[in-house]
Amino acid sequence: MENMVIELLKPVHLEKAGCTPIDFNVGTLFRVIWEHKDSFLVKADSGFTFILPLNQENKTWKKFAA
């Protein structure tokens, strides 16, 4: 997992009650900071973190070593 980066293949729209929605565009890169059996916790340059499900690999996102 060391130095793993995720690139979005599709836009991602995130919503949380009481917060402003956040949109990430195709091509946005995220650093993987934690791996679970069925998801990655990723971090944007802004410091924002969220979870991407592993079953969306090569559909919504792709991974590569930095």
Long-range contacts (C-beta under 8 A, 24 or more apart in sequence): 1-32, 1-35, 3-65, 3-66, 4-31, 4-32, 4-40, 4-63, 4-64, 4-65, 4-66, 5-29, 5-30, 5-31, 5-32, 5-63, 5-64, 5-65, 5-66, 6-30, 6-31, 6-32, 6-40, 6-42, 6-52, 6-61, 6-62, 6-63, 7-61, 7-62, 7-63, 7-64, 8-60, 8-61, 9-58, 9-59, 9-60, 9-61, 9-62, 10-59, 10-60, 10-61, 12-60, 14-50, 22-48, 31-66, 32-63
